[in-house]
Amino acid sequence: MSEQTAQSVGNGQAEVSKEAAAKKAAVARTAPKWETDARERVRTAIRRYAKPLNDLVARDANEGDTRLLITDFLCAGLGYDKYDDLTTEYQVKGEFADYGIRIDKQLVAFIEVKRCSQKLNVRHLRQVQMYVVNEGVEWMILSNGQVWQAYHMTAGLPVVIDLALDVDLLSDTTLAAKTDALFYLTKEAFKRRLIDDLWRARAATSPKSLAQVLLTDVVVDAVRKEIRRQTNHNADAGEIHRILRGEVLRPETLL
């Protein structure tokens, strides 16, 4: 490679780097200070509590010890005030929720805590679901310190439960991805109901929602036309609908 060519390549790479840096700076400028601060606080907490969390998992710590770490993370990482925003052992019809979260003195979520080595499951979700139904709260959070899950409850008969986020702090996922997910559980994001936007986006593209879209008349007709274009076979719309429902889509998406 000639010196002139090498210089051109070097200049091109420098321009790309400058462009990437400019884009990154532009994105940073668009985020308000409260969001930048909240994300940085979450990022710092994830790093800070990685070792204590690993230690809890290694020694199979009990639920009480797990709860101590979660309390610290709620305050240092997610920005809640221990005395103003959190309430423990919240009583609901003779049962006690591990935590209630208040924003401006309004109860917005319940948190159910399990020991660090215990995998979160649907039974735990049903347990906290009773709390939100009785108190008229929309949000449920499950955590064993390592995994954090947030579910939205839509009242009705029956109630509809949607998973909004699921993040494992000890997974191989990047720190940025973990920060992005947990940001929605911060006091600042909850106060601005940003987690509602996340839930709506997830719900709109959930397997059940997509299955419903695929079974609509307009989509089935589009499939019929595409089949005819590709194969010259004029398939029956009712038969396409039957095959999609019975053989293509997963049964759990049709409930």
Beta strands, then each sheet from edge to edge (+ up, - down):
strand 1: 86-92
strand 2: 95-103
strand 3: 106-113
strand 4: 139-143
strand 5: 147-154
strand 6: 160-168
sheet 1: 1+ 2- 3+ 4+ 5- 6+
end
